[in-house]
């Protein structure tokens, strides 16, 4: 009996102590007003994510299993609010200075203000008589080591100018009518260095260097005897051409396979975050229109690369039911994903994003994005004159 009781008690205990630990944290929601004329692309946000990856620390088993201590997390939220676009970052208060320092280092003209939680403006339970909801967690089609299409691939072939992928997202959010809201959330927690050691097998597979399993001394002895008998009773053969796996790597792989191998190696060489990515569309019932969901997922398809990785909804979280007790099960899923969004928790399916992938998905639009409803800083900050008298 102790064995089954252990497997039953452990998840209940971990949920209890983790909820207590998270509940004791002091959180702050920061709204970032990006500068109007950002002349550089998402590379700036890659530096931002590399900076906040420094919060990762080694957690001792006693703290993890007795106190519920976790690596500190952040929530990045892109909100379409009835046609207006907002950027939010939720973090513990002790990391507010870190967030502000990293943003101002890359965007000196940005403004950051503490904001009230926008989710508090909505009912505690959705759906209800006035509001309806569609939501889903988002997962990757392939293993996490395969990157999505990142910002360095969004380039105009003739002029070489970068095409900002945020343009399509913000433009879709500005099409929302009164009573319509779309929320895209990334709850991120940095990985310890060395997490990618478990992913080396993917590189070995792509490079064709899979090691054959050996059977020890007995297997080696059998190989010797087999080859000896073959040498005694078979005619002499001339050396054949090299097998494909014995040829140099550049001859064994096609151009696409070489590109995939390089992309995976580059991706695994960056700082990475365990990420919960979820999307929610919430609106009043009188004008609830799921075509907004299709439009938004269409903008996410621009990050898909069929040779590398792609996005798709996670079926177990998607608010769609096909069979038994459809209405009751649908409401359960809707309320569940709504509660998880409000709590910014990481339950359910998670993915791993590198700093480059996160910077591609969450960054401030550059000067080429002309979205009128995007809340931005209209004027630049200037320093005081050098000869200003000081009393």
Long-range contacts (C-beta under 8 A, 24 or more apart in sequence): 14-65, 14-68, 16-68, 17-65, 17-66, 17-67, 17-68, 18-68, 18-70, 19-68, 20-68, 21-67, 21-68, 21-69, 21-70, 22-68, 22-70, 22-345, 25-92, 26-92, 26-93, 26-94, 27-90, 27-91, 27-92, 27-93, 28-90, 28-91, 28-92, 28-93, 28-96, 28-114, 29-88, 29-89, 29-90, 29-114, 29-115, 29-116, 29-117, 30-88, 30-89, 30-90, 30-91, 30-96, 30-99, 30-100, 30-112, 30-113, 30-114, 30-115, 31-86, 31-87, 31-88, 31-112, 31-113, 31-114, 31-115, 32-87, 32-88, 32-89, 32-103, 32-110, 32-111, 32-112, 32-364, 33-87, 33-110, 33-111, 33-112, 33-113, 33-375, 33-376, 33-377, 34-87, 34-107, 34-110, 34-364, 34-365, 34-374, 34-376, 34-377, 35-107, 35-109, 35-110, 35-364, 35-376, 35-377, 35-380, 36-367, 36-376, 36-377, 36-378, 37-367, 38-107, 38-364, 38-365, 38-366, 38-367, 39-366, 39-367, 40-366, 41-151, 41-162, 41-164, 41-363, 41-366, 42-151, 42-164, 42-166, 42-359, 42-360, 42-363, 43-151, 43-359, 44-106, 44-107, 44-359, 44-363, 44-364, 45-106, 45-358, 45-359, 45-362, 45-363, 45-364, 46-355, 46-356, 46-358, 46-359, 47-102, 47-105, 47-106, 48-102, 48-103, 48-105, 48-106, 48-359, 49-271, 49-273, 49-355, 49-358, 49-359, 50-271, 50-355, 51-98, 51-101, 51-102, 51-105, 52-95, 52-98, 52-99, 52-102, 52-190, 53-190, 53-271, 53-273, 53-355, 54-190, 55-95, 55-98, 55-190, 56-190, 56-191, 56-192, 56-193, 58-192, 70-189, 71-189, 71-190, 72-189, 73-187, 73-188, 73-189, 73-344, 73-346, 74-99, 74-187, 74-188, 74-189, 75-185, 75-186, 75-187, 75-188, 75-344, 76-185, 76-186, 76-187, 76-188, 76-358, 76-362, 77-183, 77-184, 77-185, 77-186, 78-169, 78-173, 78-183, 78-184, 78-362, 79-118, 79-173, 79-181, 79-182, 79-183, 79-184, 80-172, 80-173, 80-174, 80-176, 80-180, 80-181, 80-182, 80-183, 81-118, 81-176, 81-181, 82-176, 82-177, 82-178, 82-179, 82-180, 82-181, 83-173, 83-174, 83-175, 83-176, 83-177, 83-178, 83-373, 84-174, 84-373, 84-374, 84-375, 85-170, 85-173, 85-174, 85-371, 85-373, 85-374, 85-375, 86-118, 86-375, 87-364, 88-115, 88-118, 90-344, 107-364, 108-381, 109-377, 109-380, 109-381, 110-364, 110-377, 111-377, 119-341, 119-342, 122-282, 125-335, 125-338, 126-282, 126-334, 126-335, 126-338, 127-331, 127-334, 127-335, 129-285, 130-284, 130-285, 131-282, 131-283, 131-284, 131-285, 132-282, 132-283, 132-284, 132-285, 132-288, 133-280, 133-281, 133-282, 133-319, 133-334, 133-337, 133-338, 134-280, 134-281, 134-282, 134-290, 134-293, 134-319, 134-334, 135-278, 135-279, 135-280, 135-281, 135-317, 135-318, 135-319, 135-334, 135-337, 135-338, 135-341, 136-278, 136-279, 136-313, 136-314, 136-317, 136-318, 136-319, 136-337, 137-276, 137-277, 137-278, 137-313, 137-314, 137-316, 137-317, 137-318, 137-337, 137-348, 137-349, 138-277, 138-278, 138-279, 138-300, 138-311, 138-312, 138-313, 138-314, 138-351, 139-277, 139-311, 139-312, 139-313, 139-314, 139-349, 139-351, 140-309, 140-310, 140-311, 140-312, 140-351, 141-309, 141-310, 141-311, 141-312, 142-308, 142-309, 142-310, 143-199, 143-202, 144-199, 144-351, 144-352, 144-353, 145-196, 145-199, 145-202, 145-203, 145-264, 145-267, 145-268, 146-202, 146-260, 146-263, 146-264, 146-267, 146-308, 146-309, 147-263, 147-264, 147-266, 147-267, 147-305, 147-308, 147-309, 147-354, 147-356, 147-357, 148-303, 148-304, 148-305, 148-308, 148-309, 148-310, 148-311, 148-357, 148-360, 149-302, 149-303, 149-304, 149-305, 149-308, 149-360, 150-356, 150-357, 150-359, 150-360, 151-356, 151-359, 151-360, 151-363, 152-356, 153-305, 154-302, 161-368, 162-366, 163-368, 164-365, 164-366, 164-368, 164-369, 165-302, 165-303, 165-360, 166-363, 166-364, 166-365, 166-366, 166-369, 167-365, 167-368, 167-369, 167-371, 168-299, 168-302, 169-296, 169-299, 170-365, 170-369, 170-371, 170-374, 171-371, 172-292, 172-295, 172-296, 172-298, 172-299, 173-296, 173-373, 174-371, 174-372, 174-373, 174-374, 175-292, 175-295, 176-292, 177-287, 179-283, 179-284, 179-286, 179-287, 180-281, 180-283, 180-284, 180-287, 180-289, 180-292, 181-281, 181-282, 181-283, 182-279, 182-280, 182-281, 182-292, 182-296, 183-279, 183-280, 183-281, 183-282, 183-341, 184-277, 184-278, 184-279, 184-296, 185-276, 185-277, 185-278, 185-279, 185-280, 185-341, 185-344, 186-275, 186-276, 186-277, 186-353, 186-358, 186-361, 186-362, 187-275, 187-276, 187-344, 187-345, 187-346, 188-273, 188-274, 188-275, 188-276, 188-353, 188-358, 189-273, 189-274, 189-275, 189-346, 190-271, 190-272, 190-273, 190-274, 191-271, 191-272, 191-273, 191-274, 191-352, 193-271, 195-272, 195-352, 196-268, 196-269, 196-272, 199-268, 202-264, 203-261, 203-264, 203-265, 203-268, 206-257, 206-260, 206-261, 206-264, 207-249, 207-253, 207-261, 208-244, 208-245, 208-249, 208-252, 208-253, 256-307, 259-307, 260-307, 260-308, 263-308, 264-308, 267-354, 267-356, 267-357, 268-354, 270-354, 270-355, 270-356, 271-354, 271-355, 272-352, 272-353, 272-354, 272-355, 273-352, 273-353, 273-354, 273-355, 273-358, 274-346, 274-350, 274-352, 275-350, 275-351, 275-352, 275-353, 275-358, 276-345, 276-346, 276-347, 276-348, 276-349, 276-350, 277-351, 278-317, 278-337, 278-340, 278-341, 280-337, 280-338, 280-341, 282-338, 303-360, 303-361, 314-348, 314-349, 316-348, 316-349, 317-348, 317-349
